[in-house]
Amino acid sequence: MNKNPGLLGLKLGMTQVVTDDGTMVPCTVVQAGSVVVGKRTQAKNGYDALVLGFGDRKPKHASKPLAGQFRVKGEGDAVTELPLKHTVREFRCTPEFAAKYELGQEVKLEEIFSEGQFVDVRGTSRGRGFAGVMRRHNFRGAGATHGAHEYKRHGGSIGTNMTPGRVKPGLRMAGQLGNTTVSVLSQPIVKIVADKQLLLVRGGIPGSKNRVIEIRGAVKKKAAAQG
């Protein structure tokens, strides 16, 4: 499990950055802005984590049970009203790191990441709808000549014989393509714009524009740094 510090961000799109040696590097621009809306402790929950929220949610779009998660009871009858957030995620961390933040405090980019650091990015890939086996699984399709007819982009046989007399689980067939959780590992941070809370990550990130993504410190960053 990745216990490295992380935060939520919004994918804005892609751009290019020219390095000092003249190399043009494609980058994905991520807008940060996570707020601490909860904490998990070893004594109460059995593990330590920060609960981060991203994106504003209108009160009319929040049910009472959901809105109650943003009302924190303090000492006596004191109740702290936290801003409603659209997306909420837990980030495992150490007790020392969680102690640095209070409820309602914004997590800054420069407090967690640095330029040149490797990160793991997780997001939801673009949904492509129902797709055939050639597009979904890169099948080569059937022959286009030598007597083949009415059978071009099919997947071929999906079963065997009377034994086992069924289609085995996990067989690659046509179906939903995309709209699944995809992780990209060990992507280097090219640049951090602290005043605008922008993060430039090298390469592409799964998902479309204006999609919320998760960014954490890379688990395999040592192996990636060594090449």
N, C-alpha and C positions, 0 to 999 in steps of 0.2 A: 504493500500500500504506500502511495506517495504521501509522505508527511511534510514535504517541503512547502514553504509558504507560497501562497497563490492568491489570485483574485479573479473577479469577473470583469469582462470587458465586452465592448460592442465592436464587431467587425465593420469598419467603414469602407474598405475597399483596398485596392493595391496601388502601389506607386513604385518608383525606382530611385535608388540612392547611388551616387557615384562616390566610390572610395578614394583614398589618397593616391592609390596607384593607377587610377583611371578605370577600374573595373565597375561595370554597372550591375548592381545587385537588385533583383526584384524583391519587394517587401510588401507585407500586409500591414495596414494601419489599424491599430486597435485603440479604442477610446476607453480609458479606465474611469472608475467612479464608484467603487464598491463601498458600502457602509456596513459597519458591524451592527447587526440586529439581534444577535444572540451569542451565547457561549455554552460550550459543553465542557464539563470538568470531570476529572477522574473520580472524585468523591461521589458525585451525583449521577453521572452517566456512564462511568467506566472507561472513558477516554477523553482526551482534550481536543477541542476543535473550536474554530470561529465560524459563526453563521453569518454569511455575507449576503447583502441584498443589493440588487442593481435595477435601475429603472423605476420610475415613479408609477404608482397605481392609484387611480381615482377611488375615493371612498365608496362611490356607488357601485364599483366593480369588485368590491371585496365583501365576502360573506362575513357574518359575525364570527364564526370560528376562525376564519383567516385573519380578520382584523384583530382578534384577541391575541394572536401570536406576536403582535407588535405592541402590546401593552404589558409592560414589565412592572411587577409589584416590587416596591422597595421596602424600606423600614416603615413600620406602622401602616397607615392607610395611604401612603404615598404611591402613586402610579406614574410611571414614565411612559409617555406616548411617543413611540418611534414612528418615523415616516413610513408609510406603506410602500412596499417595493414589489415590483412585478416578478422578478426572478430571485429566488433564495436558494443558496447552496451552502453545504457544510465543507469546510476545509480543515482536515486534520493538521495539527501542529503541536509543538512542544508547549508545556505550561509556561515557560519563560516568554515565548513569543506571544501567547494569548494575553499575558499580563500587561503587555504594552498598550493594549487598546481597551477603550471603554465603549459602552453601548452608545450608538449614534455617531461614533467617530468614523471619519472617512479614512480608508486605507490608501496611502499614496504609493505611486509607482516606485519612486526613488527609495522608499523605505524597504522594498522587497527585492527589486531587480536592479541589475546594473548592466551597462553595455558590454556585450561580449558573452554574457551568461547564456547558458542553454536552458530552454524551457520546453515543457510538454504542453501541447494545446489540444483541448478536446471540444468538439462542437458537433452540430447536427448537419450532416451533408444535405445537399440540395435534393429534393424529391423529384424523381424523373417519371413517376407514375408506373403503370404496368409495362414491362419490357420483356422481350423475348430472350431466348438463351444466347443468341449471338451478341446482343448488346449487354446483357446482364452478366454473362459468364464467359464471354469471348469465345464461344463455340465457332467453328469454321463453317458450319452448315453442310447441307448435302450437296452432292454433285449437281452441276448445272447442265450436264449433257450425258451421253451414253445411256439413253433410255430413261433418265430421271424425269419425272413429271409430277406436278402438283405436290412437290415435296422439296422445298428450297431452303427455308430458314428454320426447319424443325430441329428438334433435339435428338432424334433417334429413339431407340427403344428405352423404356424406363423400367422394364421388369426382366424376369428370367423365364421360368417355366412354371409348371404346377408346384414345384418346390423352389422357393418358399411360397410362391403364389401371392406375393404382395410386393408393393414398392418399398424399398428400404428407406429408412429415414435419412434425411440429409442429401437426397439426390438433387442435383442441380437442375432446376426447371425454370420456366418463365414465372414472373411474379413481380412484386413491388421492387423497384430499383431506387436506391437512395433513401433519404429521410431517416437515416440511422445515425447512431452515435459513432463518430470516427475520431481517433486520437492520432496526432502527429507528434513524434518524439524527437527530442534533441534538436530543436530549431534555435539557432543563435539570435540574440537580440542585436539588431544593427544600431538602433538609436533610441534614445528616450528624450522626449520633449516634456520636461517637468512642468513648465508653466501652463501647458495645455493638457497635461495628463495623457499624452499620446505615446504609444509603444509601437515601434516598427520591428516586426519579426521577419526574418529572412524566409522567402518562399511563400507558398500558398497555405491557407488555413481552411479547413472544411466549413461549408456553409455559405449562404448567400450574404449580401450586404445587410446591415442592420440586424444581424443575428447575434445573440448573446453567446459568448464562449467562455471557457474556463482556461486559465493559464496558471501553471505551477512550475516550480523549479524542476529541472529534468532529473529523472531517476538515474539515467545512464549517461549523465553529463561527463563523467571521467572518461568513459570509453569513447564518447563522441569527441572529446577534446584531444584524445590521443590519435584520432583519425580512424 
